[in-house]
Amino acid sequence: KVRQALIDFLNAKVLGEDLYIAELYQFIMDTYDKAIVNSTIIEPTADIIIPSSAVLRADPASINVTAVSV
């Protein structure tokens, strides 16, 4: 569910909309408030600035979610 939510979030970006790392962390924590207490994003390592004529789209093969039990 987390993986698909991330794909949907990224694919909902509109023409020229940037992706900020802080926004990605916020999405993860807000969406799975009770289930996820911490997260680490390996990539991207910096904000992604999208040209005004481009659209960000997720590559599902590149999105990996790993669960760690405490």
C-alpha positions as CSV (number, residue, x, y, z in Angstrom):
1,K,0.0,0.0,0.0
2,V,2.8,2.4,0.8
3,R,4.6,1.8,-2.5
4,Q,1.4,2.4,-4.5
5,A,0.6,5.5,-2.5
6,L,4.0,6.9,-3.4
7,I,3.5,6.1,-7.1
8,D,0.1,7.7,-7.1
9,F,1.5,10.8,-5.2
10,L,4.3,11.3,-7.7
11,N,2.1,10.7,-10.8
12,A,-0.4,13.3,-9.6
13,K,2.2,16.0,-10.1
14,V,1.2,18.5,-12.7
15,L,3.1,20.2,-15.5
16,G,6.1,22.0,-14.0
17,E,5.5,21.0,-10.4
18,D,8.7,20.4,-8.5
19,L,9.3,17.6,-5.9
20,Y,10.8,18.7,-2.6
21,I,12.3,16.1,-0.3
22,A,10.5,17.6,2.7
23,E,7.2,17.3,0.8
24,L,7.9,13.6,0.2
25,Y,8.6,13.0,3.9
26,Q,5.5,14.9,4.9
27,F,3.4,12.8,2.5
28,I,4.7,9.6,3.9
29,M,4.2,10.6,7.6
30,D,0.8,12.1,7.0
31,T,-0.5,9.2,5.0
32,Y,0.7,6.5,7.3
33,D,0.6,8.4,10.6
34,K,-0.1,5.4,12.8
35,A,2.0,2.8,11.0
36,I,5.2,4.7,10.1
37,V,7.2,6.4,12.9
38,N,10.3,7.2,10.8
39,S,11.4,7.0,7.2
40,T,14.6,7.3,5.2
41,I,14.5,8.4,1.5
42,I,17.6,7.0,-0.3
43,E,16.9,8.7,-3.6
44,P,16.3,11.4,-4.6
45,T,19.0,13.0,-2.5
46,A,17.9,16.5,-3.3
47,D,14.9,18.4,-4.5
48,I,13.9,17.8,-8.1
49,I,13.2,21.0,-10.0
50,I,11.0,20.3,-13.0
51,P,11.1,22.5,-16.1
52,S,7.9,24.3,-16.8
53,S,7.3,22.2,-19.9
54,A,7.9,18.8,-18.2
55,V,6.0,16.5,-15.9
56,L,7.4,14.3,-13.1
57,R,6.4,10.6,-13.3
58,A,7.3,7.7,-11.0
59,D,9.2,4.8,-12.2
60,P,7.5,2.0,-10.3
61,A,10.5,-0.3,-10.8
62,S,12.6,2.2,-8.9
63,I,10.4,2.5,-5.8
64,N,11.3,0.1,-3.0
65,V,9.7,0.1,0.4
66,T,11.3,-1.9,3.2
67,A,9.6,-2.6,6.5
68,V,11.7,-2.8,9.6
69,S,10.1,-4.1,12.8
70,V,11.2,-2.6,16.1
